Amino acid sequence: MATLAIAPRSGKGCMTTSNNFERPVVILTGLGHPAAVASAMEAYVFLADWPVSKRDPAHGFALKACLAAIRGEVEADTARGVFSSWAEKHDLLAPDFAAFAGNRNEGSRGLA
């Protein structure tokens, strides 16, 4: 699984609070390859690169939520929830394989 690598900005006016998500949002990019979005900055960059023709009000809301988290105005995981909802709306969320693995049943022939 790929991780989006975004260098954090530094300098005057930047908040020093962490905008990392407690748990990354795994989205499908390109040809369906999963990528982990681990911070509000990474989510903001992904949203900013989204084609203008495909943007909707939910996109604008997610972009503003990520920017607010970067500025330290809201918790990073608040922005995560908004970004995750936007990604789900656009069928970009990768399946949660950990949830499937936790539901395995043990039968007479072992784990199913």
Backbone torsions as a table, in degrees:
resi	resn	phi	psi	omega
1	MET	NA	134.0	-179.3
2	ALA	-84.1	153.4	173.2
3	THR	-119.7	131.9	177.1
4	LEU	-69.1	125.5	-179.1
5	ALA	-102.2	109.7	179.2
6	ILE	-123.0	122.2	178.5
7	ALA	-74.1	131.0	179.1
8	PRO	-69.0	145.7	176.2
9	ARG	-77.6	150.5	175.5
10	SER	-137.3	161.1	177.9
11	GLY	126.3	-169.7	-175.4
12	LYS	-63.0	136.5	174.9
13	GLY	87.7	-7.0	-179.4
14	CYS	-87.8	138.3	177.3
15	MET	-75.4	148.5	178.1
16	THR	-96.2	0.6	178.5
17	THR	-70.4	150.6	-178.8
18	SER	-76.4	136.3	174.2
19	ASN	-111.6	22.4	177.9
20	ASN	-75.2	142.3	176.0
21	PHE	-78.6	149.4	176.0
22	GLU	-62.6	-36.8	178.1
23	ARG	-139.3	131.5	-178.6
24	PRO	-63.9	156.3	171.9
25	VAL	-97.0	121.8	-179.1
26	VAL	-96.5	118.5	-178.7
27	ILE	-117.3	161.4	176.8
28	LEU	-99.5	125.3	-178.9
29	THR	-119.9	166.0	175.1
30	GLY	51.6	-119.6	-178.9
31	LEU	-91.1	36.2	178.6
32	GLY	86.6	17.8	178.3
33	HIS	-80.5	131.5	-179.8
34	PRO	-73.9	143.6	175.8
35	ALA	-138.9	137.7	179.9
36	ALA	-92.0	125.5	174.5
37	VAL	-102.1	110.2	-168.9
38	ALA	-105.0	-1.2	-178.3
39	SER	-151.8	165.4	176.7
40	ALA	-63.9	-33.6	178.8
41	MET	-65.3	-44.5	178.7
42	GLU	-63.4	-41.2	178.3
43	ALA	-64.9	-41.3	179.4
44	TYR	-61.7	-44.6	179.8
45	VAL	-63.7	-42.2	178.2
46	PHE	-60.7	-45.2	-179.5
47	LEU	-66.5	-39.5	-179.8
48	ALA	-64.8	-30.0	179.4
49	ASP	-85.2	-5.9	-179.1
50	TRP	-65.1	136.9	-177.7
51	PRO	-56.2	134.7	-178.2
52	VAL	-57.3	-37.3	-177.8
53	SER	-66.3	-18.3	-178.2
54	LYS	-103.5	1.1	-178.0
55	ARG	-75.6	144.7	178.9
56	ASP	-137.4	178.7	179.7
57	PRO	-58.2	-34.7	178.4
58	ALA	-64.2	-35.1	177.1
59	HIS	-61.9	-48.1	179.8
60	GLY	-61.1	-39.4	178.9
61	PHE	-64.6	-44.4	179.4
62	ALA	-65.0	-40.8	178.5
63	LEU	-61.1	-44.5	179.5
64	LYS	-66.5	-37.5	179.0
65	ALA	-64.9	-41.9	179.0
66	CYS	-65.6	-42.1	178.4
67	LEU	-63.2	-39.9	177.6
68	ALA	-63.2	-37.9	177.8
69	ALA	-68.4	-39.9	178.2
70	ILE	-61.4	-39.0	179.7
71	ARG	-77.9	-8.6	179.9
72	GLY	83.2	16.4	-178.2
73	GLU	-84.4	-24.4	175.8
74	VAL	-137.5	163.8	177.3
75	GLU	-67.3	146.4	179.6
76	ALA	-59.7	-37.9	-178.0
77	ASP	-73.1	-16.7	170.4
78	THR	-68.0	-46.1	177.0
79	ALA	-63.8	-36.6	178.4
80	ARG	-58.6	-45.6	-179.6
81	GLY	-61.8	-41.4	179.2
82	VAL	-68.1	-43.7	178.6
83	PHE	-62.9	-42.9	179.7
84	SER	-62.3	-41.2	178.0
85	SER	-64.0	-41.9	177.5
86	TRP	-62.7	-44.9	-179.7
87	ALA	-63.0	-38.9	178.3
88	GLU	-65.3	-41.4	179.0
89	LYS	-58.6	-33.9	-178.0
90	HIS	-99.5	16.6	177.8
91	ASP	55.3	41.6	179.3
92	LEU	-104.9	-12.4	-178.2
93	LEU	-70.3	132.0	175.5
94	ALA	-75.8	149.4	176.4
95	PRO	-59.9	144.7	179.1
96	ASP	-87.8	90.5	-176.3
97	PHE	-65.3	-27.5	178.9
98	ALA	-64.6	-35.5	179.0
99	ALA	-66.2	-38.5	178.1
100	PHE	-67.3	-40.9	-177.7
101	ALA	-65.2	-33.1	-179.8
102	GLY	-73.0	-15.2	-177.1
103	ASN	-98.1	11.7	-179.5
104	ARG	-69.0	139.1	179.0
105	ASN	-103.0	145.4	176.2
106	GLU	-99.3	121.6	179.2
107	GLY	-111.0	-167.3	-177.7
108	SER	-65.9	-20.8	-179.7
109	ARG	-106.2	17.3	178.7
110	GLY	106.3	-161.2	-177.7
111	LEU	-72.4	140.9	178.0
112	ALA	-107.3	NA	NA
